[in-house]
Amino acid sequence: MTQFLGVAAACVSLVAIVFGLPAQIFKNFRRKTCEGLSFSLILTAFFAYSTWGLYGVSKPDFFLFVSQFPGAILMGIILFQFAIYRKET
């Protein structure tokens, strides 16, 4: 049962990450802005995904790592977009 729940949780998490975050990254790229996104929310999510991914490695828990590591990478890309698309005033 634990194995099944691990697979199910990893799949659901990956679906949310793989469909939602790339769409946001592409939208930011097209508009050349991150306007409307909360920097603090993206930064917090980046640290949350990273911390859970590292915990999954240290445990070792394959399902935890696989379901969180892509989120850390994609949130890192959005943070990079914040840096390159920021408006100079």
matplotlib code that plots the C-alpha trace (Angstrom):
import matplotlib.pyplot as plt

x = [0.0, 2.9, 4.5, 1.2, 0.7, 4.3, 3.7, 0.4, 1.7, 4.7, 2.5, 0.0, 2.8, 4.6, 1.4, 0.9, 4.6, 5.0, 1.8, 1.6, 5.1, 6.3, 3.1, 4.1, 7.7, 6.6, 4.1, 6.8, 9.1, 6.5, 5.7, 9.3, 8.0, 7.1, 4.5, 1.7, 3.8, 4.8, 8.5, 8.3, 5.9, 8.2, 11.2, 9.5, 8.3, 11.8, 13.2, 10.4, 10.8, 14.6, 14.5, 12.0, 14.1, 17.3, 15.4, 14.3, 18.0, 19.2, 16.5, 16.8, 13.2, 13.0, 9.4, 10.0, 13.0, 11.4, 8.3, 10.1, 13.3, 11.6, 9.7, 12.9, 14.4, 11.4, 11.0, 14.7, 14.0, 11.2, 13.6, 16.1, 13.3, 12.7, 16.3, 16.5, 13.1, 13.1, 12.4, 15.2, 13.9]
y = [0.0, 2.4, 1.7, 2.5, 5.7, 6.7, 6.2, 7.9, 11.0, 11.2, 11.0, 13.7, 16.0, 15.6, 16.3, 19.5, 20.5, 19.4, 21.0, 24.2, 25.5, 25.1, 27.0, 29.8, 29.8, 30.0, 32.8, 34.8, 34.2, 35.4, 38.5, 39.1, 39.9, 38.1, 40.8, 39.4, 36.7, 37.0, 36.8, 35.8, 32.9, 31.7, 31.9, 30.1, 27.4, 27.0, 26.4, 24.1, 21.9, 22.0, 21.1, 18.2, 17.0, 17.0, 15.2, 12.6, 12.0, 11.9, 9.5, 7.8, 8.1, 7.9, 9.0, 12.1, 13.1, 12.4, 14.3, 17.4, 17.8, 18.9, 21.6, 22.9, 23.1, 24.8, 27.3, 28.1, 28.9, 31.3, 32.9, 33.3, 34.9, 37.4, 38.4, 38.8, 40.4, 42.9, 46.4, 48.9, 52.1]
z = [0.0, 0.8, -2.5, -4.3, -2.4, -3.2, -6.9, -6.8, -5.0, -7.3, -10.4, -9.2, -8.1, -11.5, -13.4, -11.5, -12.1, -15.7, -17.0, -14.9, -14.6, -18.2, -19.3, -16.9, -18.1, -21.7, -20.9, -19.2, -22.2, -24.7, -22.7, -21.6, -18.1, -14.8, -14.1, -11.9, -10.3, -6.6, -6.3, -2.7, -3.6, -6.4, -4.1, -1.3, -3.7, -5.0, -1.6, -0.6, -3.8, -3.3, 0.4, -0.2, -3.1, -1.0, 1.8, -0.7, -1.7, 1.9, 3.1, 0.3, -1.0, -4.8, -5.0, -3.0, -5.0, -8.4, -7.5, -6.1, -8.1, -11.4, -9.4, -8.1, -11.6, -13.1, -10.2, -10.6, -14.3, -13.2, -10.7, -13.5, -15.6, -12.8, -13.0, -16.8, -17.3, -14.4, -15.4, -15.0, -13.5]

ax = plt.figure().add_subplot(projection="3d")
ax.plot(x, y, z, "-o")
ax.set_aspect("equal")
plt.show()
